[in-house]
Amino acid sequence: MKNLIIISLALFSSLAYSQKEVKDKYYQEACECIGEIDNRFEEEEKFEEVKSCIQSALMSKQIQEKLFDMMEKTKDTLNKIGDINKVDSLVIKEDKNIVINTNEGYQELERKLLDNCKSLKNLFNNAKESSEKSVSDNRKALELYDKGLGYYREENFDKALEFFKKATKEDKEFAFAWDMVGITQRRQGDYKDAVKSYKKSLKIDPRGKMPLQNLPIAYRLLEKFDKAANVYKDLIKFYPEDPEGYFGLGQCGIFLEDDDMAIDNMMIAFTKYNEMNSPYKQDAEITLVSLYKEAKEKGKLDNFLKFAKKHKINFGQEEESKE
């Protein structure tokens, strides 16, 4: 039996984080560490590596802060001594152990990384699942595709699109190239053509994870939320253990004003993200708290709590006592 998950409603008022550029030393340390994680790792391994990067950065931060405090105490003691030359030894009263708590500041740093660290976004936007048609056997098509990737990483989307399209002309069954045509078109704001490109990829490989992840995003940008929801259902059908399908379907439920779709799927997403130690569980948590408040305002809290019971999630009642 799964353990009961408790979500504290009071917690999330402190999670609102501005989107300003982050220049924090320990944020940079964590982001650089994440940039070194091997993209070939399985998803759960990636989450564990991200967690390790965050904890390592927090350890560095806390050790430096505690050492600084010790130096300040030493300085204060020295200032109280009249003639330092008469002192043979100096004892500073201090705790014997430096205690490090890697949970302290974890959510704040995790939130900064989610909002700002490109390495984190790239790590989880690299859909790994492929079929024999995903990658081309055509050497020239692969060369064109690789050139396109180089330009894409430089955010030169015009040149990237040029080479991705050349790759698809060289090999019309090259699914990954069609995926990147669609992704690049979406980055350029050409959502309708992006939809067409993702559909071409799915015609070649109906189980392709990358187009199943990206096609509904394009539909949502076109405000076609019902079509986006249908694609997320396919993503869930083929990849039931991946939280992304449930998270996306839950978001579509919000736009479609389908409370059951929103609540049920967002709770599944949160539970799966939590089990995987994924940093994206914060996004699911924040959305769930918003859905909780909305259900309460509409007088539909019983329906919300019905799903919470189903998924063994307990919502803390701290907020109740504040009203």
Secondary structure as UniProt FT lines:
FT   STRAND          5..7
FT   HELIX           9..14
FT   HELIX           25..35
FT   TURN            39..40
FT   HELIX           43..80
FT   HELIX           84..86
FT   TURN            102..105
FT   HELIX           106..116
FT   HELIX           118..124
FT   TURN            132..134
FT   HELIX           139..153
FT   TURN            154..155
FT   HELIX           157..170
FT   TURN            172..173
FT   HELIX           175..187
FT   TURN            188..189
FT   HELIX           191..204
FT   TURN            206..207
FT   HELIX           209..221
FT   TURN            222..223
FT   HELIX           225..238
FT   TURN            240..241
FT   HELIX           243..255
FT   TURN            256..257
FT   HELIX           259..275
FT   TURN            276..277
FT   TURN            279..280
FT   HELIX           281..297
FT   TURN            298..299
FT   HELIX           301..310
FT   TURN            311..312
FT   STRAND          313..315
FT   HELIX           318..322
//
